[in-house]
Amino acid sequence: MYSHVKPEAEPKITERRRGKRLNSRVPVAIEWEGGEAKKSSREETFTRVVGPCGCLVLLDQELNVDQEVRVFNLATSESSSAVIVWKGDHRTDGWELGIELIRPATDFWGLEL
């Protein structure tokens, strides 16, 4: 190669968010199937952050990335299929989980986003 030609710098990859995020405490229920008996489980909690395509919650139950769940917005009675896309640390008040909604209604959260 030519010694006077500088190699191109590594491309900067930035992850773009799909819409505005809002710190908001929305009452939700998360349902999932699992365990040995394959029975449904449900936990009620509040969101920490919401966006048009998902939310961040804290759950007592540890769920896995790629696990399918159903999110119920208890304030609007809307529900949506969803998937766990991020798992953070276990904190004193539960597991941090990022949830992506699958084809949610545009007003799923009942908030302007």
ZATORVEX-71733 format. One record per atom (N, C-alpha, C, O): residue in three letters; chain; atom name; x, y, z. Coordinates in pm, 1 decimal, always signed. Last residue first. Example, Ala and Ser with C-alpha at 12.3 -4.5 7.8 and 13.67 -1.06 7.14 Angstrom:
# residues 2
   residu   chaine   atome         px         py         pz
      SER        A       N    +1285.0     -225.0     +708.0
      SER        A      CA    +1367.0     -106.0     +714.0
      SER        A       C    +1290.0       +3.0     +787.0
      SER        A       O    +1340.9     +113.8     +803.9
      ALA        A       N    +1319.0     -569.0     +780.0
      ALA        A      CA    +1230.0     -450.0     +780.0
      ALA        A       C    +1320.0     -330.0     +780.0
      ALA        A       O    +1423.6     -331.9     +846.5
//
This chain:
# residues 113
   residu   chaine   atome         px         py         pz
      LEU        A       N    -4574.5    +1213.3    +2276.6
      LEU        A      CA    -4432.6    +1179.2    +2263.8
      LEU        A       C    -4378.2    +1230.5    +2133.2
      LEU        A       O    -4260.2    +1211.8    +2103.8
      GLU        A       N    -4819.4    +1267.4    +2500.6
      GLU        A      CA    -4765.5    +1322.3    +2377.2
      GLU        A       C    -4615.5    +1294.1    +2373.3
      GLU        A       O    -4539.5    +1344.6    +2455.9
      LEU        A       N    -4978.8     +968.8    +2626.2
      LEU        A      CA    -4893.9    +1086.8    +2644.3
      LEU        A       C    -4852.6    +1139.8    +2508.1
      LEU        A       O    -4850.9    +1065.0    +2410.4
      GLY        A       N    -5080.3     +717.0    +2619.6
      GLY        A      CA    -5171.5     +825.2    +2659.0
      GLY        A       C    -5098.3     +954.7    +2685.3
      GLY        A       O    -5147.9    +1041.1    +2757.6
      TRP        A       N    -4930.1     +507.8    +2529.3
      TRP        A      CA    -4899.5     +559.0    +2663.6
      TRP        A       C    -4997.3     +664.2    +2710.2
      TRP        A       O    -4998.6     +698.5    +2828.4
      PHE        A       N    -5041.7     +463.1    +2271.4
      PHE        A      CA    -5036.6     +357.0    +2371.2
      PHE        A       C    -5017.5     +410.5    +2512.2
      PHE        A       O    -5082.4     +362.9    +2605.3
      ASP        A       N    -5103.0     +600.5    +2039.0
      ASP        A      CA    -5129.4     +666.4    +2167.6
      ASP        A       C    -5124.8     +566.6    +2283.3
      ASP        A       O    -5195.9     +583.4    +2382.3
      THR        A       N    -5046.3     +422.4    +1835.3
      THR        A      CA    -4970.1     +548.0    +1842.4
      THR        A       C    -4990.9     +621.3    +1973.8
      THR        A       O    -4903.8     +697.6    +2015.8
      ALA        A       N    -5017.0      +85.3    +1950.2
      ALA        A      CA    -5102.4     +195.5    +1905.8
      ALA        A       C    -5023.2     +325.4    +1922.8
      ALA        A       O    -4942.1     +336.9    +2014.7
      PRO        A       N    -4725.8     -111.0    +1856.9
      PRO        A      CA    -4815.1      -46.3    +1954.2
      PRO        A       C    -4904.0      +57.8    +1887.9
      PRO        A       O    -4870.3     +111.8    +1782.6
      ARG        A       N    -4567.2     -332.9    +1734.6
      ARG        A      CA    -4680.8     -265.2    +1671.1
      ARG        A       C    -4776.3     -201.0    +1772.3
      ARG        A       O    -4895.1     -233.1    +1773.5
      ILE        A       N    -4432.8     -430.6    +2026.4
      ILE        A      CA    -4449.4     -477.8    +1889.2
      ILE        A       C    -4579.1     -419.5    +1833.9
      ILE        A       O    -4687.8     -452.9    +1881.0
      LEU        A       N    -4209.5     -257.7    +2241.1
      LEU        A      CA    -4346.7     -291.4    +2203.8
      LEU        A       C    -4351.2     -333.1    +2057.2
      LEU        A       O    -4280.6     -276.3    +1973.9
      GLU        A       N    -3939.7     -357.1    +2429.2
      GLU        A      CA    -3980.0     -301.7    +2300.2
      GLU        A       C    -4120.2     -351.1    +2266.4
      GLU        A       O    -4145.8     -471.5    +2263.4
      ILE        A       N    -3802.3     -279.8    +2740.4
      ILE        A      CA    -3905.1     -355.2    +2669.9
      ILE        A       C    -3941.7     -282.9    +2541.3
      ILE        A       O    -3971.0     -163.3    +2542.3
      GLY        A       N    -3545.3     -325.3    +2963.8
      GLY        A      CA    -3590.9     -246.7    +2849.7
      GLY        A       C    -3685.1     -332.8    +2767.5
      GLY        A       O    -3651.5     -445.0    +2729.7
      LEU        A       N    -3526.6     -350.4    +3311.6
      LEU        A      CA    -3556.6     -417.8    +3185.7
      LEU        A       C    -3603.8     -317.6    +3081.6
      LEU        A       O    -3691.5     -235.4    +3108.2
      GLU        A       N    -3368.8     -403.5    +3614.5
      GLU        A      CA    -3392.5     -304.0    +3510.3
      GLU        A       C    -3414.0     -378.6    +3378.7
      GLU        A       O    -3330.8     -459.9    +3338.4
      TRP        A       N    -3511.1     -573.7    +3885.7
      TRP        A      CA    -3430.1     -582.7    +3764.4
      TRP        A       C    -3467.3     -472.6    +3668.5
      TRP        A       O    -3585.7     -450.0    +3643.3
      GLY        A       N    -3545.3     -407.8    +4214.0
      GLY        A      CA    -3577.6     -499.6    +4105.2
      GLY        A       C    -3478.2     -497.3    +3990.5
      GLY        A       O    -3375.7     -429.4    +3995.9
      ASP        A       N    -3459.4     -245.0    +4420.7
      ASP        A      CA    -3602.6     -245.6    +4389.7
      ASP        A       C    -3638.2     -328.7    +4266.8
      ASP        A       O    -3751.6     -321.0    +4219.4
      THR        A       N    -3186.4     -278.6    +4426.9
      THR        A      CA    -3261.9     -313.2    +4547.9
      THR        A       C    -3411.6     -320.2    +4520.1
      THR        A       O    -3483.6     -393.2    +4588.2
      ARG        A       N    -3117.1     -423.1    +4103.7
      ARG        A      CA    -3108.3     -317.4    +4203.5
      ARG        A       C    -3189.3     -359.0    +4324.9
      ARG        A       O    -3253.6     -463.9    +4324.3
      HIS        A       N    -2939.3     -582.5    +3861.8
      HIS        A      CA    -3037.4     -604.8    +3967.6
      HIS        A       C    -3013.3     -498.7    +4074.1
      HIS        A       O    -2903.2     -486.4    +4127.6
      ASP        A       N    -2886.4     -407.8    +3550.0
      ASP        A      CA    -2843.1     -465.4    +3677.1
      ASP        A       C    -2961.6     -493.4    +3768.4
      ASP        A       O    -3069.1     -435.4    +3753.6
      GLY        A       N    -3064.9     -477.2    +3250.7
      GLY        A      CA    -2962.7     -406.8    +3326.7
      GLY        A       C    -2928.9     -481.9    +3453.9
      GLY        A       O    -2941.9     -604.1    +3462.1
      LYS        A       N    -3140.5     -592.7    +2944.2
      LYS        A      CA    -3147.6     -628.0    +3086.2
      LYS        A       C    -3031.6     -560.1    +3156.1
      LYS        A       O    -2915.1     -583.5    +3124.0
      TRP        A       N    -3337.5     -542.5    +2657.0
      TRP        A      CA    -3221.0     -501.1    +2736.7
      TRP        A       C    -3245.2     -541.1    +2881.5
      TRP        A       O    -3355.2     -525.6    +2934.4
      VAL        A       N    -3562.4     -637.2    +2539.5
      VAL        A      CA    -3449.2     -608.5    +2451.1
      VAL        A       C    -3322.9     -568.3    +2527.9
      VAL        A       O    -3214.3     -561.1    +2470.3
      ILE        A       N    -3838.7     -836.6    +2559.3
      ILE        A      CA    -3732.0     -779.3    +2641.6
      ILE        A       C    -3610.8     -760.0    +2550.8
      ILE        A       O    -3561.9     -856.3    +2491.6
      VAL        A       N    -4121.8     -748.9    +2363.7
      VAL        A      CA    -4006.6     -836.3    +2385.4
      VAL        A       C    -3904.8     -762.0    +2472.1
      VAL        A       O    -3887.4     -640.8    +2459.8
      ALA        A       N    -4483.8     -759.7    +2327.1
      ALA        A      CA    -4354.3     -693.2    +2342.7
      ALA        A       C    -4245.5     -796.8    +2362.0
      ALA        A       O    -4272.5     -916.2    +2374.9
      SER        A       N    -4820.7     -670.2    +2255.2
      SER        A      CA    -4715.7     -771.4    +2260.4
      SER        A       C    -4583.2     -697.2    +2265.0
      SER        A       O    -4571.2     -586.0    +2213.6
      SER        A       N    -5015.4     -447.1    +2450.7
      SER        A      CA    -4933.4     -471.8    +2332.5
      SER        A       C    -4840.4     -589.5    +2358.0
      SER        A       O    -4788.2     -606.4    +2468.2
      SER        A       N    -5311.4     -268.7    +2550.9
      SER        A      CA    -5209.3     -371.7    +2570.6
      SER        A       C    -5135.7     -393.8    +2439.0
      SER        A       O    -5186.6     -363.3    +2331.2
      GLU        A       N    -5490.9      -16.9    +2736.3
      GLU        A      CA    -5431.2      -66.5    +2611.9
      GLU        A       C    -5333.6     -178.4    +2646.2
      GLU        A       O    -5279.6     -182.8    +2756.7
      SER        A       N    -5589.8     +111.7    +2959.2
      SER        A      CA    -5644.6      -20.8    +2927.0
      SER        A       C    -5597.9      -73.5    +2791.6
      SER        A       O    -5658.9     -165.6    +2737.3
      THR        A       N    -5466.1     +334.7    +3055.5
      THR        A      CA    -5546.5     +349.5    +2933.3
      THR        A       C    -5617.4     +221.0    +2892.3
      THR        A       O    -5697.6     +222.4    +2799.0
      ALA        A       N    -5342.0     +254.2    +3290.7
      ALA        A      CA    -5408.5     +385.5    +3287.7
      ALA        A       C    -5502.3     +398.4    +3168.1
      ALA        A       O    -5605.7     +464.7    +3177.0
      LEU        A       N    -5214.0      +16.4    +3245.7
      LEU        A      CA    -5327.2      +14.4    +3337.1
      LEU        A       C    -5402.0     +147.1    +3341.0
      LEU        A       O    -5514.8     +152.2    +3390.1
      ASN        A       N    -5105.8     -128.3    +2972.2
      ASN        A      CA    -5105.5       +6.6    +3028.8
      ASN        A       C    -5230.8      +15.4    +3114.9
      ASN        A       O    -5341.9      +21.2    +3062.2
      PHE        A       N    -4944.1     -428.9    +2959.1
      PHE        A      CA    -5076.1     -369.1    +2977.6
      PHE        A       C    -5057.9     -231.6    +3040.7
      PHE        A       O    -5001.5     -219.5    +3149.4
      VAL        A       N    -4747.5     -623.2    +2753.3
      VAL        A      CA    -4749.6     -504.4    +2838.1
      VAL        A       C    -4891.6     -448.5    +2839.8
      VAL        A       O    -4951.3     -424.1    +2734.9
      ARG        A       N    -4624.0     -946.5    +2741.5
      ARG        A      CA    -4735.4     -860.1    +2703.2
      ARG        A       C    -4737.8     -746.0    +2803.8
      ARG        A       O    -4731.0     -768.6    +2924.7
      VAL        A       N    -4322.2    -1092.6    +2606.0
      VAL        A      CA    -4409.6    -1053.0    +2715.7
      VAL        A       C    -4529.8     -979.2    +2657.6
      VAL        A       O    -4535.2     -953.0    +2537.4
      GLU        A       N    -4051.0    -1301.6    +2522.0
      GLU        A      CA    -4174.8    -1235.9    +2481.2
      GLU        A       C    -4261.7    -1211.6    +2603.0
      GLU        A       O    -4274.0    -1296.7    +2691.1
      GLN        A       N    -3705.2    -1250.4    +2555.9
      GLN        A      CA    -3825.7    -1313.3    +2609.6
      GLN        A       C    -3948.2    -1232.7    +2567.9
      GLN        A       O    -3948.7    -1110.0    +2577.6
      ASP        A       N    -3479.2    -1116.7    +2480.2
      ASP        A      CA    -3551.7    -1189.4    +2375.9
      ASP        A       C    -3675.6    -1261.6    +2427.4
      ASP        A       O    -3744.4    -1327.7    +2349.8
      VAL        A       N    -3335.2    -1143.6    +2800.1
      VAL        A      CA    -3338.7    -1073.6    +2672.3
      VAL        A       C    -3398.0    -1169.5    +2568.9
      VAL        A       O    -3369.5    -1289.3    +2570.8
      ASN        A       N    -3541.0    -1269.3    +3070.3
      ASN        A      CA    -3425.6    -1275.2    +2980.7
      ASN        A       C    -3445.1    -1191.3    +2856.2
      ASN        A       O    -3557.9    -1170.1    +2811.6
      LEU        A       N    -3624.6    -1154.3    +3401.6
      LEU        A      CA    -3661.5    -1204.8    +3269.6
      LEU        A       C    -3539.8    -1195.4    +3179.2
      LEU        A       O    -3445.9    -1121.5    +3208.7
      GLU        A       N    -3674.8    -1178.8    +3740.1
      GLU        A      CA    -3570.2    -1167.6    +3638.1
      GLU        A       C    -3619.9    -1231.8    +3509.0
      GLU        A       O    -3653.4    -1350.3    +3507.2
      GLN        A       N    -3916.3     -995.7    +3920.5
      GLN        A      CA    -3882.1    -1117.8    +3848.3
      GLN        A       C    -3772.8    -1091.1    +3745.2
      GLN        A       O    -3778.2     -992.2    +3672.0
      ASP        A       N    -3947.5     -731.7    +3990.3
      ASP        A      CA    -3889.3     -822.4    +4088.5
      ASP        A       C    -3838.8     -948.6    +4019.7
      ASP        A       O    -3733.6    -1002.1    +4054.5
      LEU        A       N    -3860.6     -480.5    +3750.0
      LEU        A      CA    -3942.9     -594.7    +3791.0
      LEU        A       C    -3870.9     -674.4    +3897.1
      LEU        A       O    -3748.2     -684.5    +3895.6
      LEU        A       N    -3877.5     -163.5    +3617.4
      LEU        A      CA    -3809.7     -244.4    +3717.0
      LEU        A       C    -3905.8     -354.6    +3758.3
      LEU        A       O    -4019.3     -327.0    +3797.2
      VAL        A       N    -3862.7      -53.1    +3274.0
      VAL        A      CA    -3932.4      -84.4    +3398.1
      VAL        A       C    -3836.4     -153.3    +3493.6
      VAL        A       O    -3727.7     -195.9    +3454.7
      LEU        A       N    -3886.0     +143.6    +2992.4
      LEU        A      CA    -3792.7      +90.0    +3090.2
      LEU        A       C    -3872.0      +68.5    +3217.7
      LEU        A       O    -3940.5     +159.2    +3265.1
      CYS        A       N    -4041.8      +88.9    +2669.6
      CYS        A      CA    -4031.8     +147.6    +2802.8
      CYS        A       C    -3919.0      +81.9    +2882.1
      CYS        A       O    -3864.8      -21.4    +2842.9
      GLY        A       N    -4146.1     +164.1    +2327.9
      GLY        A      CA    -4112.8      +80.9    +2441.8
      GLY        A       C    -4103.7     +155.9    +2572.3
      GLY        A       O    -4150.2     +269.2    +2585.4
      CYS        A       N    -4194.0     +335.8    +2117.2
      CYS        A      CA    -4173.2     +193.8    +2085.4
      CYS        A       C    -4139.0     +108.0    +2206.4
      CYS        A       O    -4106.1       -9.5    +2190.4
      PRO        A       N    -4219.9     +594.6    +2213.8
      PRO        A      CA    -4323.1     +543.1    +2124.2
      PRO        A       C    -4312.4     +392.8    +2098.5
      PRO        A       O    -4411.3     +329.2    +2062.0
      GLY        A       N    -4129.2     +557.2    +2561.6
      GLY        A      CA    -4106.3     +609.2    +2427.4
      GLY        A       C    -4211.0     +547.9    +2337.0
      GLY        A       O    -4283.9     +458.0    +2379.0
      VAL        A       N    -4063.8     +609.6    +2910.3
      VAL        A      CA    -4146.5     +558.7    +2800.7
      VAL        A       C    -4104.9     +626.3    +2671.1
      VAL        A       O    -4052.5     +737.7    +2671.1
      VAL        A       N    -3920.4     +511.9    +3217.3
      VAL        A      CA    -3904.5     +588.0    +3093.3
      VAL        A       C    -3998.0     +525.0    +2990.3
      VAL        A       O    -4010.3     +402.7    +2983.3
      ARG        A       N    -4034.8     +367.4    +3419.1
      ARG        A      CA    -3940.3     +473.5    +3455.2
      ARG        A       C    -3924.6     +569.4    +3338.3
      ARG        A       O    -3916.5     +690.9    +3356.1
      THR        A       N    -4359.6     +233.2    +3490.3
      THR        A      CA    -4249.8     +262.0    +3399.1
      THR        A       C    -4158.8     +365.9    +3462.1
      THR        A       O    -4201.2     +443.1    +3548.1
      PHE        A       N    -4443.3      +20.4    +3763.2
      PHE        A      CA    -4453.4     +150.3    +3696.4
      PHE        A       C    -4335.9     +165.1    +3600.7
      PHE        A       O    -4226.3     +115.5    +3627.0
      THR        A       N    -4620.5     -292.6    +3794.6
      THR        A      CA    -4511.9     -201.1    +3827.7
      THR        A       C    -4541.5      -66.9    +3763.5
      THR        A       O    -4652.2      -43.5    +3715.0
      GLU        A       N    -4721.8     -629.0    +3838.9
      GLU        A      CA    -4759.0     -488.8    +3818.9
      GLU        A       C    -4646.0     -400.7    +3869.8
      GLU        A       O    -4584.1     -428.6    +3972.5
      GLU        A       N    -4680.0     -932.1    +3675.2
      GLU        A      CA    -4627.9     -841.7    +3776.8
      GLU        A       C    -4670.2     -699.9    +3741.2
      GLU        A       O    -4655.8     -656.6    +3626.9
      ARG        A       N    -4759.0    -1269.8    +3610.9
      ARG        A      CA    -4792.8    -1128.4    +3593.5
      ARG        A       C    -4733.5    -1049.6    +3709.2
      ARG        A       O    -4735.9    -1092.9    +3824.4
      SER        A       N    -4737.3    -1570.0    +3420.1
      SER        A      CA    -4705.2    -1492.1    +3538.7
      SER        A       C    -4733.7    -1347.2    +3508.1
      SER        A       O    -4732.7    -1306.2    +3392.0
      SER        A       N    -4875.2    -1875.7    +3299.2
      SER        A      CA    -4854.1    -1732.0    +3287.6
      SER        A       C    -4821.6    -1671.5    +3423.4
      SER        A       O    -4871.3    -1715.7    +3526.9
      LYS        A       N    -4694.2    -2188.5    +3287.8
      LYS        A      CA    -4810.4    -2105.9    +3321.2
      LYS        A       C    -4773.7    -1959.1    +3312.5
      LYS        A       O    -4656.3    -1922.6    +3317.7
      LYS        A       N    -4517.5    -2395.9    +3244.8
      LYS        A      CA    -4552.8    -2309.3    +3131.3
      LYS        A       C    -4676.8    -2224.6    +3160.6
      LYS        A       O    -4754.4    -2193.1    +3070.4
      ALA        A       N    -4417.2    -2533.5    +3453.5
      ALA        A      CA    -4556.3    -2563.3    +3419.0
      ALA        A       C    -4604.6    -2481.1    +3300.0
      ALA        A       O    -4719.6    -2494.5    +3258.2
      GLU        A       N    -4158.4    -2422.1    +3472.3
      GLU        A      CA    -4176.7    -2563.0    +3439.7
      GLU        A       C    -4318.2    -2594.6    +3393.6
      GLU        A       O    -4336.3    -2675.4    +3302.5
      GLY        A       N    -4146.5    -2095.7    +3315.2
      GLY        A      CA    -4140.5    -2189.7    +3425.9
      GLY        A       C    -4168.9    -2330.8    +3380.0
      GLY        A       O    -4199.5    -2355.2    +3263.3
      GLY        A       N    -4380.9    -1897.0    +3127.5
      GLY        A      CA    -4252.1    -1956.0    +3157.5
      GLY        A       C    -4259.9    -2048.8    +3274.8
      GLY        A       O    -4367.7    -2076.8    +3327.2
      GLU        A       N    -4510.1    -1601.2    +2988.4
      GLU        A      CA    -4523.3    -1744.1    +3012.8
      GLU        A       C    -4385.9    -1799.7    +3041.4
      GLU        A       O    -4286.2    -1754.0    +2985.3
      TRP        A       N    -4604.0    -1280.4    +3120.1
      TRP        A      CA    -4517.1    -1368.2    +3042.5
      TRP        A       C    -4550.0    -1512.2    +3077.5
      TRP        A       O    -4609.3    -1541.2    +3181.3
      GLU        A       N    -4696.0     -938.4    +3159.8
      GLU        A      CA    -4731.6    -1080.4    +3166.1
      GLU        A       C    -4637.9    -1159.7    +3077.2
      GLU        A       O    -4596.8    -1112.3    +2971.3
      ILE        A       N    -4696.7     -647.2    +3343.3
      ILE        A      CA    -4618.4     -725.0    +3248.2
      ILE        A       C    -4657.2     -871.1    +3268.8
      ILE        A       O    -4652.2     -922.1    +3380.8
      ALA        A       N    -4878.5     -353.2    +3375.1
      ALA        A      CA    -4867.1     -493.5    +3415.3
      ALA        A       C    -4790.5     -563.1    +3304.5
      ALA        A       O    -4816.2     -540.8    +3186.2
      VAL        A       N    -4822.6      -12.9    +3481.1
      VAL        A      CA    -4829.0     -119.0    +3380.9
      VAL        A       C    -4831.8     -255.2    +3449.2
      VAL        A       O    -4792.7     -269.7    +3565.0
      PRO        A       N    -4856.3     +333.1    +3523.7
      PRO        A      CA    -4881.9     +201.2    +3582.6
      PRO        A       C    -4899.4      +96.5    +3472.4
      PRO        A       O    -4980.6     +114.2    +3381.6
      VAL        A       N    -4587.1     +545.9    +3450.8
      VAL        A      CA    -4714.5     +494.0    +3401.3
      VAL        A       C    -4737.3     +356.9    +3465.3
      VAL        A       O    -4647.8     +272.4    +3462.2
      ARG        A       N    -4397.3     +795.3    +3491.5
      ARG        A      CA    -4439.7     +686.4    +3580.7
      ARG        A       C    -4580.7     +642.2    +3540.7
      ARG        A       O    -4680.2     +694.7    +3590.6
      SER        A       N    -4140.4     +901.9    +3277.3
      SER        A      CA    -4281.6     +902.1    +3312.0
      SER        A       C    -4316.1     +777.2    +3391.8
      SER        A       O    -4268.9     +667.6    +3361.9
      ASN        A       N    -3925.6    +1061.9    +3077.1
      ASN        A      CA    -3932.3    +1005.6    +3211.7
      ASN        A       C    -4077.3    +1014.9    +3255.7
      ASN        A       O    -4131.1    +1124.8    +3269.7
      LEU        A       N    -3933.7     +986.3    +2738.6
      LEU        A      CA    -3989.3    +1072.0    +2842.5
      LEU        A       C    -3984.6     +998.7    +2976.2
      LEU        A       O    -4033.8     +886.5    +2987.5
      ARG        A       N    -3794.9    +1011.3    +2413.6
      ARG        A      CA    -3808.5     +938.6    +2539.9
      ARG        A       C    -3854.9    +1036.7    +2646.6
      ARG        A       O    -3819.5    +1154.6    +2644.6
      LYS        A       N    -3886.8    +1016.1    +2070.0
      LYS        A      CA    -3856.6    +1086.4    +2193.2
      LYS        A       C    -3878.8     +996.4    +2314.9
      LYS        A       O    -3971.4     +915.4    +2317.2
      GLY        A       N    -3762.4     +777.8    +1828.2
      GLY        A      CA    -3859.9     +868.1    +1889.1
      GLY        A       C    -3811.5     +922.9    +2021.3
      GLY        A       O    -3709.4     +880.9    +2075.8
      ARG        A       N    -3563.9     +554.0    +1833.6
      ARG        A      CA    -3681.8     +567.4    +1747.5
      ARG        A       C    -3786.7     +651.1    +1818.6
      ARG        A       O    -3888.6     +598.9    +1863.9
      ARG        A       N    -3222.3     +647.0    +1843.1
      ARG        A      CA    -3346.0     +612.8    +1912.2
      ARG        A       C    -3462.6     +635.4    +1818.2
      ARG        A       O    -3459.8     +724.9    +1733.7
      ARG        A       N    -2942.0     +513.7    +1686.1
      ARG        A      CA    -3044.6     +617.2    +1687.2
      ARG        A       C    -3168.2     +565.9    +1757.8
      ARG        A       O    -3212.8     +453.7    +1733.8
      GLU        A       N    -2614.4     +459.3    +1760.5
      GLU        A      CA    -2746.8     +399.8    +1765.8
      GLU        A       C    -2848.3     +512.6    +1775.8
      GLU        A       O    -2839.8     +597.1    +1864.9
      THR        A       N    -2344.8     +507.3    +1549.3
      THR        A      CA    -2427.2     +561.2    +1655.5
      THR        A       C    -2564.3     +497.3    +1646.7
      THR        A       O    -2621.9     +483.5    +1538.8
      ILE        A       N    -2025.7     +446.7    +1460.3
      ILE        A      CA    -2158.7     +387.8    +1459.0
      ILE        A       C    -2234.2     +444.5    +1577.8
      ILE        A       O    -2191.8     +430.7    +1692.5
      LYS        A       N    -1787.3     +579.0    +1261.3
      LYS        A      CA    -1853.9     +595.4    +1389.7
      LYS        A       C    -1995.0     +541.6    +1376.5
      LYS        A       O    -2072.8     +585.9    +1292.0
      PRO        A       N    -1544.2     +382.2    +1098.1
      PRO        A      CA    -1669.1     +457.4    +1093.2
      PRO        A       C    -1730.9     +465.1    +1232.4
      PRO        A       O    -1726.6     +369.5    +1309.8
      GLU        A       N    -1200.2     +439.2    +1148.9
      GLU        A      CA    -1313.4     +349.6    +1170.1
      GLU        A       C    -1441.9     +431.3    +1165.3
      GLU        A       O    -1447.5     +539.7    +1223.3
      ALA        A       N    -1042.1     +629.4     +890.9
      ALA        A      CA    -1075.5     +606.1    +1031.0
      ALA        A       C    -1194.3     +510.4    +1038.5
      ALA        A       O    -1276.6     +502.5     +947.3
      GLU        A       N     -847.9     +499.0     +626.9
      GLU        A      CA     -968.9     +567.5     +673.6
      GLU        A       C     -994.2     +532.1     +818.7
      GLU        A       O     -970.6     +419.5     +862.5
      PRO        A       N     -494.9     +541.7     +630.0
      PRO        A      CA     -612.4     +455.0     +627.3
      PRO        A       C     -731.9     +532.0     +680.7
      PRO        A       O     -719.0     +618.3     +767.6
      LYS        A       N     -329.0     +777.1     +427.8
      LYS        A      CA     -374.3     +739.1     +561.5
      LYS        A       C     -494.8     +645.3     +549.7
      LYS        A       O     -584.9     +668.0     +469.0
      VAL        A       N      -65.3     +745.4     +212.1
      VAL        A      CA     -212.1     +744.5     +220.3
      VAL        A       C     -252.4     +694.2     +357.8
      VAL        A       O     -215.4     +584.3     +399.1
      HIS        A       N     +204.1     +708.0     +205.9
      HIS        A      CA     +158.2     +844.9     +229.3
      HIS        A       C       +5.1     +854.0     +237.6
      HIS        A       O      -48.1     +961.0     +267.5
      SER        A       N     +248.7     +443.4     +148.9
      SER        A      CA     +276.9     +488.3     +284.8
      SER        A       C     +225.7     +629.2     +311.3
      SER        A       O     +205.6     +666.7     +426.8
      TYR        A       N      +31.2     +236.1      -26.0
      TYR        A      CA     +107.4     +361.2      -29.9
      TYR        A       C     +125.9     +413.8     +111.1
      TYR        A       O      +28.6     +427.5     +185.3
      MET        A       N      +84.6     -117.4       +0.0
      MET        A      CA       +0.0       +0.0       +0.0
      MET        A       C      +89.1     +123.6       +0.0
      MET        A       O     +209.5     +114.1      +23.8
//
